[in-house]
């Protein structure tokens, strides 16, 4: 998808991509090797603060989807910073989602759809990806969702 088409889609959705967040520890927000860009995990944020909660306890699936969508926006901002232009994205190769959930919550895949659907909406075919969605006992700062991704980009 062309850069202008991607920017138009973002504008249509009312999305402004954020700047790259400063990592919380001794790591970098992304690493590029060859034509692959690996983005570090991004936690869900609401109003600039960690979107705290546990699916199956105090966060429902629909809210979890909104949190995963918010993570996708942050990931797109980091990816844009990594390559300079989202039009250079050949394909989102893989998304890995960690969902802070109770032991009996089984809708991690539905929560992760909030991210997957936005990536496909913004990037078209290039946004369709392989993925994994896991339930975990806790995520840093109590966030409800953390997602990382791998993208193939033009040389």
N, C-alpha and C positions, 0 to 999 in steps of 0.2 A: 504494500500500500504506500502511496506517495506521502511525503512529509506533509504536504498541504491538506491532503485528505484526512490524515491523522489529526492534524491541528483543528480542522473543521469539525471532526467528530468530537474531540475534546470540548470545543467551544459549545457545540450543540448540547452536550451533556452537562454543561456548566462546570467543567473540571479545569482547575488550574493546577498544574503539576508543581509540587513542592520542591524546594532545594534538597540536596542530599543531606540526610540527617548525620550528625556526628556520632560515630560508634561509641558504645558505652564502655568499651574495653580496648584491649590491644589487638584490634583487627581492623580491616578496611571494609568500606561498604560494598566494594566490588573488586573483582580481579578479572582482567582480560588475558586470555591465552589463545593465540591464534584468532580464529573466528568465533570463539566462545567467550561469553561474559557470564560470570558466576556472581549473582547478587547474594550478599549475606542476608540472613533472616531479618525481616522487618516485622515488628510487633504492631498490632492494631492500636491506633491512637484516635482519641475523640477530643476535640478542642485542644489539641497539642499535648495531651497527657495520655498515658497508657489507658487503653480501653479495658478496664479490669472486669473480671467475672469468670464464672465457670459455666460452661454449657451443661444443661441438665440440672443445674442448681439455681442460679440466679440470672442466667442469660438463656433466652429461647433461640430456636434455630433461625428464625427470621432476623433477629438482632445479630446473631453470629454471622449471617450472610452479609449484613451491612458492614460489620467489622472487617470481614474478609475483603469486601469491595474497597474499603478505606485503605487496607494494606496494598491492594492492587494499584491504587493511585500513587502511593508512596513508592512502590516498586517501579512504576513507569517513570516517576521523577528521577530515581536513581539510574535507571537504564538510559534515560535521555542524557544525563550527566556523563555516563560512561562512554557513550558513543557519539554524543553531540547532536544526534538527529534520530528520532524514532523511525524515520523512513529507511534507515539502514538496517532495521531488524528484519532478518530473513525469516526467523521463526522463533517463537518461544518453545524451547525444547522440552523443558520439564519444570513443573511446579511441585514443591513439597510443602504441605500445610500441616502445621501442628495446632491442634484444637485443645485448649484447656477444658477438660470435660470430666464428668463423673464416670465411674466405672460402668454404669448402665446406659450411658448416652451412646447412641449408635448412628447419629446423623452427621458425623464429621464430613462426609462427602457432600452433603447438602450445604453445610456451612461454607465449604471451600468453593462451591459453585459461585458464590458472590465474587470471588477473585477471577475464576475461570471465565465467567460470562463477561465481565468487564474487559478482560484482555482480548477476547474474541470480538467484542463490539468495537473496541478502539483500533485494533490492529488487523481485523479481518482474518483471512486464512492464516496469516503469520502469527496470530494470537492463539491458535488452537494448539494444544500441547498434551503431552503425557503428564500424568500427575500421580501423587500419592497424598492421602489424607489420613492422619493419625490422631488418635485421642491420647493425650498425655496428662499426667497428674498435675503439672504446673508449668507455667511459662514465666520467664523473667518479668519482674515487676507486677506479677499477677495478671498480665494481659490475657485476653480470652483467645486470641489467635496470633500465630506467628507464621509467616510464609517466606520462603526463599525461592529463587528461580534461576534457571540457566537459559540463556538466549544465544542463538546463532546470529551473527551480524556480518555485514559485508566487510570485506578486507579493507 
